[in-house]
């Protein structure tokens, strides 16, 4: 019995001694750490004052630091020569490239623009991002000059099928197939004639030409005849009819109707043998699908721009 009591007293004493030792050790470490940090802080402040007060020492430190940074940069460059060569060769480091791209996130369009952009993208098999940007620009230009944006987009569709690098046999270029050499004065503000192949520039110049043509003719149909260079000819090859038909497809979309992307353009009415006898007005959209032409044949049947360079 006395032995167990003795063992209990020894165990309690040992635990108390260990607890006291641990506490003293922790306090000692805290004091030492505090003192060390104080010494280090004082040394840093002293060094900063010395360096700040002596220009020669400060210059030496800066020179050493710069040498170290340069050596590190050279070492990294030597480790990845292939990557750097590729960047220099391909221009992969040109961060402004995305700013130059004619594209927009389709989610940034309003509902009407998004509906038209999605339909045109699928119909002409072009990416929705650049088409969305063109649709947005057509809306902006149409509001500015008083034209329906769907009319602008219909002309782009019939003229170039949304190919910004298209060129006709007579030299009409870009999305709206503007005769660059005739309207070169309109490209001066954009840096010169090569701007005809910039999609947004071609769109803006084309709309300006179209607006002038409509004002000269006094009507949209007459303006389209001027635009294609057929103002003084008996027929425009069905050009105005096709443009208005394509516009009507987009107008139907905006009215909430479903228009298949494979919808075919109607066949233009045949001009009467006697040009002096006016034909009865016809709707640009034929109610009979059997009479509709293939959408792939949407370029004008007769591009008369060469014969009417003053359009």
C-alpha positions as CSV (number, residue, x, y, z in Angstrom):
1,X,0.0,0.0,0.0
2,X,2.8,2.4,0.9
3,X,4.6,1.4,-2.3
4,X,1.7,2.4,-4.5
5,X,1.4,5.8,-2.7
6,X,5.1,6.4,-3.2
7,X,4.7,5.6,-6.9
8,X,1.8,8.0,-7.3
9,X,3.8,10.8,-5.6
10,X,6.7,10.1,-7.9
11,X,4.5,10.2,-11.0
12,X,2.8,13.5,-9.9
13,X,6.2,15.0,-9.2
14,X,7.6,14.0,-12.6
15,X,4.6,15.5,-14.4
16,X,4.8,18.7,-12.5
17,X,8.6,18.9,-13.3
18,X,7.9,18.3,-17.0
19,X,5.2,20.9,-17.1
20,X,7.4,23.5,-15.4
21,X,10.3,22.6,-17.8
22,X,8.1,22.9,-20.9
23,X,6.8,26.3,-19.7
24,X,10.2,27.6,-18.9
25,X,11.5,26.4,-22.3
26,X,8.6,28.0,-24.2
27,X,9.1,31.3,-22.4
28,X,12.8,31.2,-23.1
29,X,12.2,30.6,-26.8
30,X,9.8,33.5,-27.0
31,X,12.3,35.8,-25.3
32,X,15.1,34.7,-27.6
33,X,12.9,35.0,-30.7
34,X,11.7,38.4,-29.7
35,X,15.2,39.6,-29.1
36,X,16.5,38.1,-32.3
37,X,13.8,39.8,-34.3
38,X,14.5,43.1,-32.7
39,X,18.2,42.7,-33.5
40,X,17.4,41.8,-37.1
41,X,15.0,44.7,-37.5
42,X,17.5,47.1,-36.0
43,X,20.1,45.8,-38.4
44,X,17.8,46.2,-41.4
45,X,17.0,49.8,-40.4
46,X,20.6,50.6,-39.8
47,X,21.6,49.1,-43.2
48,X,18.7,51.1,-44.9
49,X,19.9,54.3,-43.3
50,X,23.5,53.7,-44.3
51,X,22.6,52.7,-47.9
52,X,20.2,55.6,-48.2
53,X,22.7,58.1,-46.9
54,X,25.6,56.9,-49.2
55,X,25.1,57.2,-52.9
56,X,28.0,55.0,-53.7
57,X,26.8,52.2,-51.6
58,X,23.2,52.5,-53.0
59,X,24.5,52.5,-56.6
60,X,26.6,49.4,-55.9
61,X,23.6,47.6,-54.5
62,X,21.4,48.6,-57.4
63,X,24.1,47.5,-59.9
64,X,24.5,44.1,-58.2
65,X,20.7,43.6,-58.2
66,X,20.4,44.6,-61.8
67,X,23.2,42.2,-62.8
68,X,21.4,39.4,-60.9
69,X,18.1,40.1,-62.7
70,X,19.8,40.2,-66.1
71,X,21.6,37.0,-65.5
72,X,18.4,35.3,-64.4
73,X,16.6,36.5,-67.6
74,X,19.4,35.3,-69.8
75,X,19.3,31.9,-68.1
76,X,15.5,31.6,-68.7
77,X,15.9,32.7,-72.3
78,X,18.6,30.1,-73.0
79,X,16.4,27.4,-71.4
80,X,13.5,28.0,-73.9
81,X,15.0,29.0,-77.3
82,X,12.4,27.2,-79.3
83,X,9.5,28.8,-77.6
84,X,10.9,32.3,-77.9
85,X,11.8,31.7,-81.6
86,X,8.3,30.6,-82.2
87,X,6.9,33.7,-80.6
88,X,9.2,36.0,-82.6
89,X,8.5,34.1,-85.8
90,X,4.7,33.7,-85.6
91,X,3.9,36.8,-83.6
92,X,2.3,34.8,-80.9
93,X,3.0,37.5,-78.4
94,X,1.0,40.1,-80.2
95,X,-1.7,40.7,-77.6
96,X,-3.5,43.3,-79.8
97,X,-4.5,40.6,-82.3
98,X,-7.7,39.9,-80.4
99,X,-8.6,43.6,-80.6
100,X,-8.2,43.6,-84.4
101,X,-10.4,40.6,-84.9
102,X,-13.9,41.3,-86.3
103,X,-15.8,39.2,-83.8
104,X,-18.1,39.5,-80.8
105,X,-19.5,37.1,-78.2
106,X,-23.0,36.3,-79.5
107,X,-24.3,36.6,-75.9
108,X,-23.6,40.4,-76.1
109,X,-26.2,40.9,-78.9
110,X,-29.8,41.8,-78.2
111,X,-32.5,39.3,-79.0
112,X,-33.3,40.5,-82.5
113,X,-29.6,40.7,-83.5
114,X,-28.9,37.3,-82.0
115,X,-31.8,35.7,-84.0
116,X,-30.6,37.2,-87.3
117,X,-26.9,36.4,-86.5
118,X,-27.6,32.8,-85.7
119,X,-29.7,32.3,-88.8
120,X,-27.1,33.9,-91.1
121,X,-24.3,32.0,-89.5
122,X,-26.0,28.7,-90.2
123,X,-27.3,29.7,-93.7
124,X,-23.9,30.9,-95.0
125,X,-21.7,28.5,-93.0
126,X,-19.7,31.2,-91.3
127,X,-18.7,31.5,-87.6
128,X,-21.3,33.2,-85.4
129,X,-18.7,35.5,-83.7
130,X,-17.8,37.6,-86.9
131,X,-21.3,37.4,-88.2
132,X,-22.6,38.7,-84.9
133,X,-20.2,41.7,-85.1
134,X,-21.4,42.5,-88.6
135,X,-25.0,42.2,-87.5
136,X,-24.3,44.6,-84.6
137,X,-22.6,47.0,-87.0
138,X,-25.5,46.8,-89.5
139,X,-27.9,47.8,-86.7
140,X,-25.7,50.7,-85.7
141,X,-25.3,51.9,-89.3
142,X,-28.9,51.5,-90.1
143,X,-30.0,53.6,-87.2
144,X,-27.4,56.2,-88.1
145,X,-28.4,56.6,-91.8
146,X,-32.1,55.6,-91.6
147,X,-31.9,52.2,-93.4
148,X,-33.2,48.9,-92.3
149,X,-30.3,46.8,-90.9
150,X,-31.8,43.7,-92.6
151,X,-31.5,45.5,-96.0
152,X,-27.8,46.0,-95.4
153,X,-27.3,42.4,-94.4
154,X,-29.3,41.2,-97.3
155,X,-27.0,43.0,-99.7
156,X,-24.0,41.5,-98.0
157,X,-25.6,38.0,-98.4
158,X,-26.4,38.4,-102.1
159,X,-23.2,40.2,-103.0
160,X,-20.5,38.2,-101.2
161,X,-22.2,35.5,-99.0
162,X,-20.3,37.1,-96.1
163,X,-16.9,36.6,-97.7
164,X,-14.9,39.7,-96.8
165,X,-12.2,38.9,-99.4
166,X,-14.6,38.5,-102.4
167,X,-13.9,40.2,-105.7
168,X,-16.0,40.3,-108.8
169,X,-14.7,40.2,-112.4
170,X,-15.1,43.9,-112.7
171,X,-13.3,44.8,-109.5
172,X,-16.1,45.1,-106.9
173,X,-14.5,44.1,-103.6
174,X,-15.3,43.0,-100.1
175,X,-18.5,42.2,-98.2
176,X,-20.7,44.7,-100.1
177,X,-18.8,44.5,-103.4
178,X,-18.0,48.2,-103.6
179,X,-16.1,49.3,-106.7
180,X,-13.0,50.4,-104.8
181,X,-11.4,52.3,-107.7
182,X,-14.6,54.3,-108.2
183,X,-15.1,55.1,-104.5
184,X,-11.5,55.3,-103.5
185,X,-12.2,58.8,-102.0
186,X,-14.4,57.1,-99.4
187,X,-11.5,54.9,-98.3
188,X,-9.2,57.8,-97.6
189,X,-10.5,58.3,-94.1
190,X,-9.8,54.6,-93.4
191,X,-6.2,54.6,-94.6
192,X,-6.5,53.7,-98.3
193,X,-8.1,51.3,-100.7
194,X,-6.8,48.2,-98.9
195,X,-9.3,49.0,-96.2
196,X,-11.9,47.6,-98.6
197,X,-11.0,44.1,-97.3
198,X,-11.6,45.2,-93.7
199,X,-15.1,43.9,-93.0
200,X,-16.3,46.8,-90.9
201,X,-14.8,49.4,-93.2
202,X,-16.3,47.8,-96.3
203,X,-19.7,47.7,-94.6
204,X,-19.5,51.4,-93.7
205,X,-18.4,52.5,-97.2
206,X,-21.0,50.2,-98.8
207,X,-23.8,51.7,-96.7
208,X,-22.7,55.2,-97.6
209,X,-22.8,54.2,-101.3
210,X,-26.2,52.6,-100.9
211,X,-27.6,55.6,-99.1
212,X,-26.5,57.8,-102.0
213,X,-28.0,55.5,-104.5
214,X,-31.4,55.4,-102.8
215,X,-31.4,59.2,-102.4
216,X,-30.6,59.5,-106.2
217,X,-33.3,57.0,-107.3
218,X,-35.9,58.1,-104.8
219,X,-36.8,54.5,-103.7
220,X,-35.1,51.4,-102.3
221,X,-35.8,49.3,-105.5
222,X,-34.4,52.1,-107.7
223,X,-31.4,52.5,-105.3
224,X,-30.6,48.9,-105.6
225,X,-30.6,49.2,-109.4
226,X,-28.2,52.1,-109.1
227,X,-26.1,50.1,-106.6
228,X,-25.6,47.2,-109.0
229,X,-25.0,49.5,-111.9
230,X,-28.2,48.8,-113.8
231,X,-29.9,52.2,-113.4
232,X,-29.9,52.9,-117.2
233,X,-30.5,49.3,-118.3
234,X,-33.7,47.4,-119.0
235,X,-33.1,44.9,-116.3
236,X,-30.9,44.5,-113.2
237,X,-30.9,40.7,-113.6
238,X,-33.2,40.2,-110.7
239,X,-30.7,41.8,-108.3
240,X,-33.2,44.0,-106.4
241,X,-35.7,41.2,-106.2
242,X,-33.2,38.8,-104.7
243,X,-32.0,41.4,-102.1
244,X,-35.5,42.2,-101.0
245,X,-36.4,38.5,-100.8
246,X,-33.4,37.8,-98.6
247,X,-34.4,40.8,-96.5
248,X,-37.9,39.4,-96.2
249,X,-36.6,36.2,-94.8
250,X,-34.9,38.2,-92.0
251,X,-38.0,40.3,-91.4
252,X,-40.0,37.1,-90.9
253,X,-37.4,36.0,-88.3
254,X,-37.9,39.3,-86.5
255,X,-41.6,38.8,-86.5
256,X,-41.2,35.5,-84.7
257,X,-41.7,33.2,-87.7
258,X,-39.5,30.2,-88.4
259,X,-37.5,30.4,-91.6
260,X,-35.4,27.4,-92.6
261,X,-31.7,28.1,-93.2
262,X,-32.1,26.2,-96.5
263,X,-34.9,28.5,-97.7
264,X,-34.5,29.2,-101.4
265,X,-34.7,32.6,-103.0
266,X,-37.7,32.9,-105.4
267,X,-37.3,33.2,-109.1
268,X,-37.3,36.9,-110.2
269,X,-40.2,37.8,-112.4
270,X,-39.5,37.8,-116.1
271,X,-39.4,41.2,-117.7
272,X,-42.1,41.8,-120.4
273,X,-40.9,41.9,-124.0
274,X,-41.9,45.6,-124.2
275,X,-39.9,47.5,-121.6
276,X,-42.3,50.4,-121.9
277,X,-45.1,48.3,-120.6
278,X,-44.9,48.1,-116.8
279,X,-45.4,44.7,-115.3
280,X,-47.7,44.1,-112.3
281,X,-46.0,44.4,-109.0
282,X,-44.9,41.1,-107.5
283,X,-44.0,40.1,-104.0
284,X,-40.3,39.3,-103.6
285,X,-41.2,36.2,-101.6
286,X,-43.0,33.6,-103.7
287,X,-45.7,31.6,-101.8
288,X,-44.9,28.6,-103.9
289,X,-41.8,26.8,-102.7
290,X,-41.6,24.9,-106.0
291,X,-40.7,28.1,-107.8
292,X,-37.9,29.0,-105.5
293,X,-34.3,29.1,-106.7
294,X,-31.3,27.6,-105.0
295,X,-29.7,29.7,-102.2
296,X,-26.3,28.9,-103.5
297,X,-26.9,30.9,-106.7
298,X,-27.3,34.2,-104.9
299,X,-24.9,36.4,-106.9
300,X,-26.5,38.8,-109.3
301,X,-27.3,37.3,-112.7
302,X,-25.7,40.4,-114.3
303,X,-23.1,42.6,-112.6
304,X,-23.3,45.8,-114.7
305,X,-21.0,47.9,-112.5
306,X,-18.4,48.1,-115.3
307,X,-20.9,49.7,-117.6
308,X,-22.1,52.1,-115.0
309,X,-19.1,53.3,-113.0
310,X,-20.9,56.4,-111.8
311,X,-23.4,54.5,-109.6
